[in-house]
Amino acid sequence: MFFQFLYIIKADAREKRVMGLIYIYTEKREEENWILKNDFYFNLYTGNQPLTEEDRQAIFQIDKAVVTEDNRIETKYGIGTIRNLSSGCKTYLNVLKNPEKTVSVNECGRNVLDMLFRLDGVRLYMGFPERFEIGGDVRMMMNDKEIVVGRQGYEAWWSREYERRAEHDLSDN
């Protein structure tokens, strides 16, 4: 009975998000609801959406850029367009503005990963593990199969994943 219930939760999680989980996928998929090329996707789609106050705060926190009235960005280097944001900042905004999509975080620095792992219900593609702060109570659903908790659970899962990849002679994604 318990295993049947657990299976239902896992199958349901594939269709919709369960609050309190971050969904991490480690096997790359070329699917319509996946964003693997963040700069390209942002420049074509996300960057054309209106910016919220939350977006403006994230831009400042990540890139130390101020968004002007005409949607340009002002940094210590001068004035540019929204397309001049860093790849990490574009990735963060892609996650915020496209909650139905799984977004690659392979180009993100620690600062952006720290922020992403404070969000709820996001879907992230990680081809390899990264070192960044993960709260002890953060729950992560790995490949729709296993829930791990906190930094310790994350690192233990990745250790097992690398053992599995070596055992099956699979290269990194």
ChimeraX attribute file (.defattr): number of C-alpha atoms within 10 A of each C-alpha:
attribute: neighborCount
match mode: 1-to-1
recipient: residues
	/A:1	6
	/A:2	7
	/A:3	8
	/A:4	9
	/A:5	10
	/A:6	11
	/A:7	13
	/A:8	11
	/A:9	13
	/A:10	17
	/A:11	13
	/A:12	13
	/A:13	17
	/A:14	13
	/A:15	8
	/A:16	10
	/A:17	17
	/A:18	17
	/A:19	11
	/A:20	15
	/A:21	22
	/A:22	24
	/A:23	23
	/A:24	22
	/A:25	20
	/A:26	18
	/A:27	12
	/A:28	14
	/A:29	14
	/A:30	8
	/A:31	10
	/A:32	8
	/A:33	13
	/A:34	18
	/A:35	24
	/A:36	20
	/A:37	15
	/A:38	24
	/A:39	22
	/A:40	15
	/A:41	15
	/A:42	23
	/A:43	15
	/A:44	11
	/A:45	12
	/A:46	21
	/A:47	21
	/A:48	12
	/A:49	9
	/A:50	10
	/A:51	14
	/A:52	10
	/A:53	9
	/A:54	11
	/A:55	17
	/A:56	17
	/A:57	15
	/A:58	20
	/A:59	23
	/A:60	17
	/A:61	15
	/A:62	18
	/A:63	18
	/A:64	15
	/A:65	23
	/A:66	19
	/A:67	21
	/A:68	12
	/A:69	7
	/A:70	7
	/A:71	16
	/A:72	16
	/A:73	23
	/A:74	18
	/A:75	15
	/A:76	8
	/A:77	7
	/A:78	8
	/A:79	15
	/A:80	15
	/A:81	14
	/A:82	19
	/A:83	17
	/A:84	14
	/A:85	22
	/A:86	16
	/A:87	21
	/A:88	23
	/A:89	25
	/A:90	25
	/A:91	29
	/A:92	24
	/A:93	21
	/A:94	23
	/A:95	24
	/A:96	18
	/A:97	19
	/A:98	18
	/A:99	14
	/A:100	15
	/A:101	18
	/A:102	23
	/A:103	25
	/A:104	24
	/A:105	27
	/A:106	19
	/A:107	17
	/A:108	19
	/A:109	16
	/A:110	14
	/A:111	14
	/A:112	21
	/A:113	21
	/A:114	16
	/A:115	16
	/A:116	21
	/A:117	20
	/A:118	14
	/A:119	14
	/A:120	17
	/A:121	20
	/A:122	25
	/A:123	25
	/A:124	24
	/A:125	21
	/A:126	18
	/A:127	16
	/A:128	14
	/A:129	14
	/A:130	16
	/A:131	11
	/A:132	15
	/A:133	15
	/A:134	20
	/A:135	14
	/A:136	11
	/A:137	11
	/A:138	19
	/A:139	23
	/A:140	24
	/A:141	22
	/A:142	19
	/A:143	15
	/A:144	16
	/A:145	13
	/A:146	10
	/A:147	18
	/A:148	20
	/A:149	18
	/A:150	15
	/A:151	18
	/A:152	12
	/A:153	17
	/A:154	20
	/A:155	16
	/A:156	11
	/A:157	18
	/A:158	16
	/A:159	12
	/A:160	11
	/A:161	14
	/A:162	16
	/A:163	13
	/A:164	12
	/A:165	12
	/A:166	12
	/A:167	9
	/A:168	9
	/A:169	9
	/A:170	11
	/A:171	8
	/A:172	12
	/A:173	10
